[in-house]
Amino acid sequence: MSEALALFETTPASVPMPHNISPPSVHAALPLEMRDDVTNDELEKMSLDYPAELYNGRVEYKMANLAHGVIQATIATTLNEYLRNNRLGYAVMEVNFRLWPERNKESRIPDIAFVKKERMPKNWLRFPAIAPDLAVEIASPEDKLSKVMKKVEAYLAQGTQIVWLVLVENREVLVCTSQGKQSERNVLTAPELLPGFELRVSEIFADLPGDVEEQEAESH
């Protein structure tokens, strides 16, 4: 018997529920990971151990390994150093975006996002109902590339200008725009969005051990 059904079974039939209190729903009694009706409004109020995206009402946690974290910090630090001298907007990490404002059961979390100053929402305590101007996704070898690419396409379809997809295994960055995708192994730039910004791709991976791919293979 499910926990939700057991809850109803143990409510004495002779004791009526107060008229102003609704009986608990089956979904509400389920563990969060088993539900398919979670909304952004609900997720905003939760205190979770890990960042969590919504896929059609289902929670999917984002779990990062050490290589992912080092790469994320390197890119975010470089972006923020640039933005301290060029007050164009804000670079953030692990922020939940309502890419589709009308779809309350969908959200996406870029590893890093840049939003132009004039597009920042007034309420900074809610999930922003916009697409970031720049999104960065870090694809580790264990990630399904097809799923990551769907996420990239979602950003672009909703108005993101550039997505940098960091491919750890290949030590390259796939630069994605609405005009197409191209591999970059030299220098990352975004002249229309971040004039003068440059980040050498080699710097992104500079702190990774040379045998990180072997470590990944051994971990499986």
Backbone as CSV, one residue per row, in Angstrom:
resi,resn,N_x,N_y,N_z,CA_x,CA_y,CA_z,C_x,C_y,C_z
1,MET,0.851,-1.190,0.000,0.000,0.000,0.000,0.887,1.241,0.000
2,SER,0.569,2.238,-0.845,1.389,3.435,-0.920,1.211,4.268,0.333
3,GLU,2.184,5.135,0.580,2.133,6.004,1.758,0.893,6.886,1.722
4,ALA,0.545,7.385,0.502,-0.604,8.269,0.385,-1.900,7.541,0.709
5,LEU,-2.065,6.305,0.164,-3.279,5.535,0.424,-3.358,5.152,1.887
6,ALA,-2.228,4.814,2.482,-2.224,4.456,3.895,-2.684,5.622,4.752
7,LEU,-2.340,6.822,4.323,-2.740,8.008,5.055,-4.249,8.132,5.111
8,PHE,-4.890,7.862,3.973,-6.345,7.927,3.945,-6.969,6.788,4.735
9,GLU,-6.361,5.596,4.643,-6.910,4.428,5.336,-6.910,4.627,6.840
10,THR,-5.913,5.337,7.371,-5.803,5.470,8.815,-6.590,6.653,9.366
11,THR,-7.258,7.424,8.511,-8.111,8.510,8.985,-9.432,7.930,9.457
12,PRO,-9.789,8.044,10.741,-11.034,7.447,11.244,-12.238,7.958,10.475
13,ALA,-13.094,7.006,10.043,-14.267,7.371,9.257,-15.239,8.200,10.069
14,SER,-15.227,8.040,11.376,-16.192,8.732,12.223,-15.803,10.169,12.515
15,VAL,-14.554,10.533,12.129,-14.089,11.889,12.384,-14.022,12.633,11.063
16,PRO,-14.984,13.510,10.782,-15.005,14.208,9.494,-13.856,15.195,9.386
17,MET,-13.352,15.358,8.164,-12.304,16.342,7.922,-12.904,17.735,8.082
18,PRO,-12.216,18.673,8.697,-12.723,20.041,8.779,-13.050,20.570,7.393
19,HIS,-14.134,21.327,7.311,-14.608,21.737,5.985,-13.644,22.660,5.267
20,ASN,-12.783,23.338,5.996,-11.873,24.299,5.360,-10.487,23.725,5.088
21,ILE,-10.288,22.415,5.304,-9.004,21.772,5.049,-9.189,20.677,4.004
22,SER,-8.431,20.766,2.914,-8.529,19.762,1.864,-7.724,18.544,2.260
23,PRO,-8.192,17.340,1.912,-7.416,16.141,2.210,-6.110,16.170,1.437
24,PRO,-5.045,15.573,1.949,-3.756,15.583,1.236,-3.869,14.862,-0.091
25,SER,-3.208,15.434,-1.105,-3.244,14.805,-2.419,-2.264,13.641,-2.463
26,VAL,-2.505,12.715,-3.398,-1.603,11.585,-3.568,-0.207,12.070,-3.930
27,HIS,-0.123,13.071,-4.826,1.170,13.571,-5.259,1.935,14.223,-4.113
28,ALA,1.237,15.001,-3.285,1.909,15.717,-2.210,2.541,14.768,-1.208
29,ALA,1.986,13.560,-1.084,2.513,12.598,-0.125,3.706,11.829,-0.663
30,LEU,3.957,11.916,-1.962,5.068,11.189,-2.560,6.384,11.922,-2.325
31,PRO,7.502,11.193,-2.318,8.805,11.874,-2.279,8.942,12.787,-3.492
32,LEU,9.654,13.874,-3.316,9.775,14.878,-4.371,10.235,14.267,-5.685
33,GLU,11.200,13.343,-5.619,11.790,12.759,-6.831,10.799,11.894,-7.601
34,MET,9.698,11.482,-6.971,8.720,10.622,-7.630,7.535,11.392,-8.190
35,ARG,7.486,12.661,-7.939,6.342,13.454,-8.386,6.516,13.937,-9.825
36,ASP,5.402,14.191,-10.493,5.444,14.743,-11.851,4.583,15.995,-11.961
37,ASP,4.334,16.633,-10.804,3.487,17.812,-10.791,4.139,18.989,-10.075
38,VAL,5.467,18.943,-9.897,6.165,20.015,-9.198,6.185,21.262,-10.084
39,THR,5.934,22.420,-9.504,5.933,23.675,-10.253,7.095,24.562,-9.817
40,ASN,7.391,25.546,-10.643,8.425,26.508,-10.290,8.054,27.277,-9.029
41,ASP,6.781,27.629,-8.912,6.331,28.358,-7.724,6.630,27.558,-6.461
42,GLU,6.434,26.257,-6.540,6.689,25.381,-5.398,8.185,25.207,-5.170
43,LEU,8.927,25.017,-6.267,10.366,24.763,-6.157,11.099,25.960,-5.557
44,GLU,10.631,27.158,-5.877,11.260,28.371,-5.354,11.256,28.415,-3.823
45,LYS,10.255,27.805,-3.229,10.092,27.875,-1.771,10.817,26.753,-1.042
46,MET,11.401,25.816,-1.791,12.052,24.666,-1.176,13.517,24.943,-0.877
47,SER,14.019,24.309,0.148,15.439,24.354,0.476,16.016,22.976,0.168
48,LEU,16.670,22.867,-0.990,17.173,21.578,-1.454,18.692,21.518,-1.320
49,ASP,19.204,20.302,-1.233,20.648,20.114,-1.080,21.412,20.377,-2.377
50,TYR,20.728,20.210,-3.535,21.393,20.355,-4.824,20.522,21.203,-5.745
51,PRO,21.127,21.885,-6.734,20.335,22.592,-7.730,19.415,21.606,-8.457
52,ALA,18.187,22.029,-8.724,17.213,21.124,-9.329,16.465,21.810,-10.461
53,GLU,16.465,21.162,-11.622,15.701,21.636,-12.772,14.359,20.913,-12.821
54,LEU,13.427,21.482,-13.567,12.127,20.848,-13.768,11.965,20.450,-15.224
55,TYR,11.638,19.184,-15.429,11.327,18.663,-16.753,9.905,18.109,-16.704
56,ASN,8.964,18.908,-17.213,7.552,18.523,-17.213,7.093,18.101,-15.811
57,GLY,7.456,18.888,-14.831,7.004,18.645,-13.468,7.839,17.667,-12.684
58,ARG,8.882,17.109,-13.300,9.765,16.169,-12.608,11.079,16.848,-12.244
59,VAL,11.517,16.623,-11.030,12.751,17.225,-10.537,13.953,16.413,-11.005
60,GLU,14.948,17.108,-11.550,16.217,16.474,-11.894,17.334,17.285,-11.253
61,TYR,18.084,16.624,-10.378,19.168,17.305,-9.679,20.403,17.411,-10.578
62,LYS,21.167,18.484,-10.360,22.438,18.655,-11.050,23.552,18.285,-10.085
63,MET,24.356,17.310,-10.467,25.445,16.828,-9.611,26.767,17.048,-10.352
64,ALA,27.681,17.752,-9.731,28.937,18.102,-10.396,30.119,17.373,-9.774
65,ASN,31.030,16.923,-10.648,32.277,16.351,-10.137,33.316,17.465,-9.989
66,LEU,34.510,17.106,-9.533,35.541,18.106,-9.243,36.014,18.824,-10.504
67,ALA,36.197,18.080,-11.595,36.632,18.704,-12.855,35.619,19.737,-13.315
68,HIS,34.346,19.378,-13.219,33.259,20.291,-13.585,33.340,21.564,-12.745
69,GLY,33.529,21.399,-11.434,33.570,22.549,-10.543,34.741,23.473,-10.819
70,VAL,35.903,22.903,-11.124,37.085,23.718,-11.407,36.890,24.514,-12.697
71,ILE,36.364,23.865,-13.722,36.110,24.552,-15.003,35.079,25.665,-14.815
72,GLN,34.034,25.362,-14.090,32.979,26.345,-13.836,33.543,27.578,-13.123
73,ALA,34.363,27.345,-12.107,34.952,28.460,-11.364,35.890,29.288,-12.237
74,THR,36.656,28.625,-13.099,37.596,29.334,-13.970,36.870,30.279,-14.919
75,ILE,35.819,29.776,-15.572,35.078,30.612,-16.521,34.349,31.737,-15.798
76,ALA,33.698,31.417,-14.685,32.938,32.428,-13.943,33.862,33.533,-13.416
77,THR,35.045,33.155,-12.929,35.993,34.146,-12.415,36.446,35.091,-13.519
78,THR,36.751,34.526,-14.687,37.191,35.360,-15.809,36.088,36.304,-16.265
79,LEU,34.862,35.802,-16.326,33.728,36.649,-16.703,33.525,37.783,-15.712
80,ASN,33.592,37.462,-14.431,33.356,38.486,-13.408,34.468,39.518,-13.372
81,GLU,35.709,39.107,-13.651,36.808,40.071,-13.733,36.558,41.055,-14.885
82,TYR,36.105,40.517,-16.008,35.772,41.379,-17.149,34.628,42.338,-16.797
83,LEU,33.598,41.823,-16.119,32.409,42.635,-15.821,32.668,43.682,-14.744
84,ARG,33.693,43.500,-13.926,34.049,44.539,-12.955,34.540,45.801,-13.663
85,ASN,35.143,45.613,-14.824,35.627,46.753,-15.600,34.670,47.168,-16.710
86,ASN,33.696,46.331,-16.977,32.717,46.598,-18.038,31.338,46.293,-17.475
87,ARG,30.679,47.305,-16.944,29.418,47.117,-16.222,28.262,46.862,-17.183
88,LEU,28.315,45.708,-17.826,27.313,45.384,-18.840,26.189,44.508,-18.294
89,GLY,26.432,43.852,-17.177,25.429,42.935,-16.646,26.031,42.071,-15.557
90,TYR,25.444,40.878,-15.390,25.830,40.016,-14.273,26.070,38.581,-14.749
91,ALA,27.159,37.999,-14.237,27.438,36.581,-14.466,27.074,35.827,-13.191
92,VAL,26.293,34.759,-13.335,25.815,34.006,-12.171,26.003,32.515,-12.427
93,MET,25.997,31.758,-11.334,26.126,30.309,-11.432,24.907,29.629,-10.805
94,GLU,24.464,28.550,-11.439,23.420,27.674,-10.906,22.118,28.410,-10.597
95,VAL,21.735,29.365,-11.441,20.454,30.061,-11.285,19.399,29.360,-12.126
96,ASN,18.242,29.158,-11.538,17.147,28.486,-12.227,16.377,29.487,-13.083
97,PHE,16.326,29.249,-14.376,15.630,30.137,-15.301,14.315,29.503,-15.765
98,ARG,13.254,30.290,-15.715,11.978,29.864,-16.309,12.056,30.199,-17.805
99,LEU,12.646,29.324,-18.560,12.831,29.605,-19.991,11.509,29.823,-20.697
100,TRP,10.483,29.123,-20.226,9.151,29.261,-20.804,8.236,29.815,-19.714
101,PRO,8.050,31.137,-19.644,7.279,31.730,-18.540,5.873,31.161,-18.399
102,GLU,5.305,30.700,-19.515,3.934,30.182,-19.466,3.877,28.717,-19.054
103,ARG,5.016,28.073,-18.920,5.061,26.653,-18.550,5.666,26.521,-17.154
104,ASN,4.791,26.375,-16.170,5.208,26.430,-14.769,5.877,25.151,-14.284
105,LYS,5.941,24.133,-15.140,6.579,22.874,-14.741,7.898,22.646,-15.470
106,GLU,8.472,23.729,-16.011,9.735,23.622,-16.747,10.708,24.686,-16.268
107,SER,11.959,24.300,-16.054,13.017,25.268,-15.755,14.361,24.657,-16.135
108,ARG,15.338,25.512,-16.378,16.673,25.045,-16.727,17.716,25.860,-15.961
109,ILE,18.790,25.172,-15.590,19.876,25.809,-14.843,21.168,25.726,-15.649
110,PRO,21.623,26.820,-16.239,22.951,26.799,-16.870,24.025,26.706,-15.792
111,ASP,25.156,26.128,-16.139,26.269,26.112,-15.188,26.718,27.539,-14.891
112,ILE,26.734,28.364,-15.926,27.018,29.794,-15.787,26.087,30.533,-16.737
113,ALA,25.640,31.703,-16.330,24.800,32.513,-17.209,25.208,33.970,-17.105
114,PHE,25.080,34.680,-18.208,25.270,36.127,-18.214,23.966,36.768,-18.667
115,VAL,23.541,37.786,-17.921,22.336,38.534,-18.268,22.694,40.016,-18.335
116,LYS,22.325,40.658,-19.425,22.593,42.089,-19.569,21.857,42.892,-18.499
117,LYS,22.486,43.974,-18.084,21.963,44.780,-16.978,20.528,45.229,-17.224
118,GLU,20.228,45.640,-18.437,18.886,46.162,-18.725,17.822,45.071,-18.785
119,ARG,18.234,43.812,-18.796,17.263,42.708,-18.844,17.068,42.032,-17.484
120,MET,17.807,42.488,-16.484,17.671,41.879,-15.166,16.265,42.135,-14.609
121,PRO,15.612,41.096,-14.074,14.268,41.289,-13.512,14.318,42.138,-12.247
122,LYS,13.170,42.720,-11.893,13.113,43.562,-10.687,13.227,42.717,-9.425
123,ASN,12.607,41.551,-9.440,12.618,40.697,-8.254,13.746,39.677,-8.376
124,TRP,14.763,39.829,-7.547,15.920,38.938,-7.602,15.740,37.701,-6.731
125,LEU,14.609,37.573,-6.071,14.367,36.432,-5.196,13.512,35.364,-5.865
126,ARG,13.157,35.576,-7.120,12.368,34.597,-7.875,13.204,34.049,-9.025
127,PHE,12.802,32.886,-9.539,13.452,32.374,-10.747,13.181,33.356,-11.881
128,PRO,14.207,33.853,-12.564,13.957,34.805,-13.654,13.196,34.163,-14.811
129,ALA,12.151,34.836,-15.245,11.315,34.324,-16.337,11.833,34.834,-17.679
130,ILE,13.111,34.592,-17.917,13.772,35.013,-19.149,14.793,33.941,-19.520
131,ALA,15.317,34.073,-20.729,16.474,33.257,-21.117,17.724,34.105,-20.914
132,PRO,18.822,33.535,-20.436,20.049,34.329,-20.288,20.574,34.755,-21.652
133,ASP,21.338,35.826,-21.679,21.936,36.266,-22.938,23.070,35.333,-23.361
134,LEU,23.807,34.830,-22.377,24.866,33.852,-22.607,24.676,32.715,-21.615
135,ALA,24.742,31.492,-22.095,24.666,30.327,-21.212,25.905,29.469,-21.428
136,VAL,26.408,28.908,-20.338,27.552,27.999,-20.401,27.117,26.663,-19.821
137,GLU,27.328,25.601,-20.586,27.062,24.244,-20.113,28.360,23.449,-20.193
138,ILE,28.659,22.740,-19.135,29.877,21.933,-19.075,29.477,20.463,-19.194
139,ALA,29.865,19.834,-20.278,29.497,18.440,-20.545,30.644,17.520,-20.174
140,SER,30.479,16.812,-19.070,31.471,15.821,-18.664,31.268,14.543,-19.464
141,PRO,32.261,13.661,-19.499,32.141,12.440,-20.300,30.934,11.590,-19.945
142,GLU,30.461,11.656,-18.688,29.320,10.810,-18.307,27.979,11.400,-18.736
143,ASP,27.967,12.649,-19.193,26.718,13.271,-19.623,26.296,12.756,-20.997
144,LYS,24.992,12.606,-21.181,24.470,12.243,-22.499,24.472,13.481,-23.378
145,LEU,25.286,13.460,-24.430,25.438,14.641,-25.267,24.115,15.029,-25.925
146,SER,23.295,14.037,-26.284,22.019,14.339,-26.934,21.121,15.158,-26.013
147,LYS,21.135,14.838,-24.719,20.319,15.594,-23.766,20.868,17.003,-23.567
148,VAL,22.186,17.109,-23.500,22.799,18.427,-23.346,22.498,19.296,-24.560
149,MET,22.528,18.708,-25.749,22.245,19.472,-26.965,20.796,19.948,-27.004
150,LYS,19.877,19.146,-26.466,18.482,19.590,-26.386,18.365,20.823,-25.500
151,LYS,19.153,20.830,-24.438,19.159,21.976,-23.534,19.724,23.210,-24.244
152,VAL,20.796,23.009,-25.007,21.383,24.101,-25.783,20.354,24.677,-26.752
153,GLU,19.663,23.794,-27.459,18.657,24.237,-28.429,17.524,24.995,-27.739
154,ALA,17.173,24.580,-26.528,16.119,25.270,-25.779,16.534,26.699,-25.444
155,TYR,17.785,26.869,-25.012,18.268,28.225,-24.735,18.157,29.105,-25.977
156,LEU,18.661,28.601,-27.084,18.683,29.398,-28.317,17.270,29.711,-28.802
157,ALA,16.374,28.736,-28.707,14.995,28.941,-29.154,14.284,30.011,-28.331
158,GLN,14.685,30.150,-27.075,14.035,31.119,-26.192,14.749,32.463,-26.140
159,GLY,15.791,32.634,-26.955,16.385,33.959,-27.087,17.812,34.122,-26.614
160,THR,18.430,33.071,-26.090,19.836,33.169,-25.703,20.679,33.422,-26.947
161,GLN,21.596,34.386,-26.858,22.395,34.746,-28.033,23.518,33.751,-28.300
162,ILE,24.189,33.311,-27.229,25.333,32.409,-27.374,25.290,31.355,-26.276
163,VAL,25.611,30.123,-26.649,25.820,29.064,-25.664,27.214,28.515,-25.874
164,TRP,27.984,28.483,-24.796,29.288,27.833,-24.835,29.134,26.456,-24.217
165,LEU,29.288,25.439,-25.018,29.203,24.062,-24.537,30.627,23.535,-24.365
166,VAL,31.042,23.387,-23.129,32.408,22.953,-22.813,32.448,21.428,-22.832
167,LEU,33.248,20.890,-23.741,33.380,19.439,-23.889,34.668,19.010,-23.192
168,VAL,34.513,18.511,-21.976,35.679,18.196,-21.140,36.543,17.123,-21.779
169,GLU,35.905,16.100,-22.312,36.660,14.974,-22.867,37.522,15.399,-24.044
170,ASN,37.010,16.305,-24.876,37.752,16.754,-26.054,38.603,17.992,-25.801
171,ARG,38.403,18.597,-24.622,39.093,19.836,-24.274,38.889,20.895,-25.354
172,GLU,37.637,21.094,-25.691,37.252,22.121,-26.646,35.918,22.718,-26.226
173,VAL,35.538,23.810,-26.863,34.259,24.461,-26.586,33.474,24.557,-27.883
174,LEU,32.234,24.126,-27.841,31.342,24.258,-28.987,30.580,25.567,-28.819
175,VAL,30.801,26.494,-29.736,30.138,27.796,-29.696,28.849,27.699,-30.504
176,CYS,27.731,27.885,-29.822,26.418,27.682,-30.449,25.643,28.994,-30.499
177,THR,25.151,29.331,-31.689,24.271,30.481,-31.868,23.119,30.050,-32.765
178,SER,22.184,30.958,-32.986,21.061,30.632,-33.865,21.519,30.440,-35.303
179,GLN,22.727,30.910,-35.636,23.253,30.763,-36.994,23.994,29.444,-37.199
180,GLY,24.359,28.778,-36.118,25.058,27.511,-36.270,25.972,27.219,-35.092
181,LYS,26.792,26.193,-35.254,27.700,25.751,-34.190,29.093,25.551,-34.771
182,GLN,30.097,25.920,-33.987,31.466,25.701,-34.441,32.362,25.381,-33.248
183,SER,33.346,24.525,-33.493,34.293,24.141,-32.458,35.327,25.237,-32.276
184,GLU,35.644,25.504,-31.020,36.669,26.500,-30.716,37.697,25.881,-29.782
185,ARG,38.965,25.904,-30.224,40.058,25.379,-29.407,41.085,26.462,-29.071
186,ASN,40.857,27.685,-29.554,41.838,28.748,-29.329,41.350,29.771,-28.303
187,VAL,40.522,30.718,-28.744,40.090,31.805,-27.851,38.577,31.979,-27.929
188,LEU,37.933,32.059,-26.756,36.495,32.347,-26.698,36.284,33.851,-26.698
189,THR,35.415,34.312,-27.590,35.032,35.726,-27.632,33.526,35.815,-27.831
190,ALA,33.001,37.010,-27.567,31.590,37.290,-27.833,31.485,38.780,-28.135
191,PRO,32.014,39.194,-29.288,32.195,40.631,-29.559,30.923,41.473,-29.477
192,GLU,29.790,40.933,-29.899,28.562,41.724,-29.861,27.980,41.800,-28.459
193,LEU,28.206,40.770,-27.674,27.626,40.705,-26.330,28.607,41.199,-25.267
194,LEU,29.875,40.799,-25.407,30.916,41.142,-24.432,32.117,41.709,-25.181
195,PRO,32.056,42.950,-25.637,33.145,43.532,-26.438,34.478,43.496,-25.688
196,GLY,35.495,42.954,-26.359,36.819,42.917,-25.772,37.091,41.724,-24.869
197,PHE,36.084,40.918,-24.591,36.293,39.754,-23.722,37.032,38.662,-24.486
198,GLU,38.029,38.071,-23.817,38.759,36.947,-24.396,39.096,35.941,-23.294
199,LEU,38.962,34.688,-23.622,39.355,33.611,-22.708,39.958,32.485,-23.536
200,ARG,41.212,32.227,-23.307,41.867,31.144,-24.044,41.286,29.810,-23.583
201,VAL,40.947,28.968,-24.537,40.348,27.676,-24.217,41.310,26.832,-23.382
202,SER,42.591,26.957,-23.656,43.576,26.179,-22.893,43.534,26.532,-21.404
203,GLU,43.184,27.781,-21.060,43.104,28.198,-19.664,41.945,27.515,-18.937
204,ILE,40.895,27.198,-19.683,39.738,26.547,-19.081,40.120,25.196,-18.499
205,PHE,41.027,24.519,-19.187,41.411,23.158,-18.786,42.782,23.103,-18.120
206,ALA,43.403,24.260,-17.888,44.793,24.296,-17.426,44.994,23.595,-16.085
207,ASP,44.008,23.670,-15.192,44.180,23.104,-13.855,43.742,21.647,-13.756
208,LEU,43.238,21.083,-14.848,42.827,19.681,-14.819,44.044,18.771,-14.926
209,PRO,44.068,17.659,-14.190,45.182,16.711,-14.344,45.187,16.121,-15.738
210,GLY,46.342,15.786,-16.227,46.456,15.273,-17.593,45.744,13.960,-17.802
211,ASP,45.508,13.205,-16.733,44.881,11.898,-16.872,43.420,11.913,-16.462
212,VAL,42.754,13.082,-16.576,41.368,13.160,-16.128,40.460,12.211,-16.914
213,GLU,40.786,12.008,-18.206,39.974,11.084,-19.002,40.151,9.648,-18.509
214,GLU,41.394,9.298,-18.140,41.635,7.959,-17.611,40.910,7.768,-16.278
215,GLN,40.900,8.802,-15.461,40.187,8.718,-14.196,38.706,8.483,-14.434
216,GLU,38.166,9.158,-15.449,36.758,8.973,-15.769,36.467,7.553,-16.189
217,ALA,37.337,6.974,-17.023,37.141,5.601,-17.477,37.211,4.623,-16.307
218,GLU,38.144,4.877,-15.374,38.301,3.982,-14.218,37.109,4.032,-13.271
219,SER,36.402,5.179,-13.270,35.301,5.351,-12.331,34.062,4.563,-12.728
220,HIS,34.055,4.023,-13.957,32.874,3.283,-14.411,33.125,1.803,-14.235
